[in-house]
Amino acid sequence: MNKNLTIVIPCKNEGSGVVDVLRLLIRQRTDCQIIIADSSTDNTFNLLHNYRNKSHQSVRIVEGGLPAVARNRAAKLVTTPYVLFLDADIFVQKPNTINDCLKHAIEGDYDLVTCKFRTLDGKFNWVYKAFGLIQWISSKTKPFAIGGFMLFKTETFNKLNGFDEQDKIAEDYHLSSKISPKKFKVFNRYVHTPSRRFAKKGVWYMIKLAWKSWINRNNDEWFRQDYKYWD
């Protein structure tokens, strides 16, 4: 078992998609424990249990909730120096991506390492490319990362008291903005996600949300309001 890394995955009603994510993790050869914080109301819970019983991966399932709550509940069980928060719809397709990020984090003594995002079908990639440019510029003074892939030094995560459980939106941005720019890195690796987020909410809604998160980066109360993102 990997003594350096634990993977935490918040999950709700992902169906067989999260099982596909877990299968891809085998190719990463991380050999680490995976903790899934599940709050599903469909058959996802049964699919996860069946997969856990049949696979050779070390998968533990705990109670979930909204992303901030789910991640924190699972993180309380982490005893390794690093924890990777991975969303249930993030597909790490290229082998050794996670190991390379972990090695980079350890060698550079980074508190938070993330990577680059693209969609599975290639749609809306211009949004992620634009996001990457803004992220690079902002990281010089105020880092921010997408919650889909956040590799934290566990000690730092705990010192920051984890994700703010009062946050109803952009909890990933809110926490990552507290990291010192010198301790943050966007590693040159890619992970992929379905384009459904843009299709469901609309591209301009997502862009507007990201912009408002940045504008209110020092306003804790803004992140605690219900903007019906999870509806």
N, C-alpha and C positions, 0 to 999 in steps of 0.2 A: 504494500500500500504506500502511495506517495506520501511522504512525511512533510511536504512543503505546501500542498495545495488541497483545497476542498472546493467543489463547485456547488453553488446554490442556484436553484431554479424556481422562481415563483410561477405558479401555473393555475389557469382557470379555463376550463372547457376547451382545451386544445385538441381533444380527441387523439387520433393516431399520430397527429403531427409531432407531438412531444416525444412519442416513442421513436419517430424517425430522427429527432434531434439526439436522443440518447444513443441510438445506434451509430450515428456519426461520431459521437464522442469516443467510441471504442477505437476508431481509426486514429484518434489523437494520441493513443498510448500513454495517457496520463496516469492510469492506474490509481485514481484517487476516489475518495468517497464523493458521492453526489447526493445532495439533500434537496428534495423537492417539497416546496411549501404549496400544497394544493388546496384550492377552495372550489373545486368543480361541482357543478350541479348536473352534469350529464354523465356519460359513461367513461370519462377520462380517468377517474379514480380506479375503476376496475381494470382498465387497460394498463395503467401504471403498475398495479399490483401483479397482474399477470406477467408483465414484462420483467419486473423485479425477480419474480420467482423462477423465471426461465433463463434469464441472462446470467452472465458471470460478472456483471458490474455490481459494485457496492452502492446500492440505491436505498436511501432512507426517505420515507414519506412522512411529513408532518403537516399540521394544520396550517392553512394559508390565510389569505385575507387580501386587502388592497396591497399593491406592490411594496410599499414601505413596510407595512406590518409583516407581510409574508417573508420578505428578505430578512428582516430583523429576527423573526422567530427562528428561521433556519440558521442564521449567523450565530445565535447563542450556542449552537452545538459545535461550532467550528473550533478546532484546537490546533490547526496548522498555521504556519506563519503567513500564508497568503490565502485569500478567498476570491474566487471568480464568481461574480454575479452574472449569470447568463439567462436571458429570457427564453421562454419555452418555444418561441418561434424563431430562434436564431440558429442558423445552420452553419456549423464550422466545417466547411467542406475540404479545405486543404490540410493534409496531414501535418502534424507538428506545429500547427498555428499556436495552440495553447502552450505547448512546451517552450516554443520560441519566445512568446510573450513573457512567460514566467522567468525564463533565463534572463531576459532583458531587464525585467523588474528587479531581480536579485542583483545582477551585476551593476546596474545603475542606481541601486538603492532608491527606487521610486516608490512613492506611496500609492500611486494610482496609474495604471497603464490601461489604455483602451486601444481600439484598432479602428479600421475604416469599414464603412457599411456600404453594401450594394443590395439591390433587390434580386430575387431569384429569377424573375422574368425579364429583368432589364428595364422595366418601366420606372419612371420617376428617378432614375439614377442621377439626373442633373441636380435634383434637390440635395441628395447626399454629397455630391461633389461640391456644391455651393456651401453646404453645411461644413464640409471639411476645411474649406478655405477660411470661413469665419471662425471655425474652431481653432485653427492654427494661429490666426491673428489674435484671438482672444486669450489663448493659452499663455501669452507673454505676460499678462497681468491678472487674468481671472479664468482659470481652467474650467472646462465643462465637458462632460462625457454623456453619451447615451447609455441608459441603464441596461441595454441589451448585452453589453460586454464591458464589465468594469472589474478589472483585476486589482484588488486592494491588498495592501499590506494590512493584515488583520489587526495589528497593534494600533495602527493609525485609524482604522475604521472604528475600533472600540473607543479610542480617545475622543472621536467626534460624536460618540453616542449613536452611531449608525444613521440610518435614514430617519428623518423626522416623521413620526407616525401621524402627525397632524396634517401632513401634506396630502392633498388630494390630487395633486398634479405636479409634474416635473420634479418629483422627489430626487431623481437622478441628477438633474442639473443643480438643484439646490445643494446637494451634498458635495458634488464634485467641485463646485465653485469655492469650497472652503479649503481646497488643497493648495499648497504652495506651488507656484509655477515651476520652481526648480525641482519639484518632486512629482511632476506630472509629465506623462509622455503618451503621444499618439504613435503607436508602433505601426510600421508599414506592412500590415497584414490585413486581409479582408475576411469579413463574415457576411452571410447573406440572410435576408429576411423576406417574407412575402410582401407584396406591394399593397396588401389589403388595408393597411393603416391609412394610406393616402386615398385609396378608392372609397373607403367608408366615410372618412371625415372630410375629404377634399384637400387638395394640395395647399390652397391658400389658407385654409383653417390651420393646418400644421405649421405653415410658415409664420402665420400671425401668432400662434401659440409660442413658438420658439423666440420670436422677437419680443413678445411681452415678458417671457421668462427672463430674458437678458435685461430688459429695461427695469424689471422689478427684482433683480438679483440680490439687492440688499434689503428687500421688503419681505420679511418672513410671512407676513399675513397674507400676501398675495397667493402664495403657494397653498394656503390652507382653505381657499375658497373652492366651492364646487362649480366647475365649469362644464359639467356633464360630459367630460371626456370619456368616461367609462360606461356611458349609457349604450 
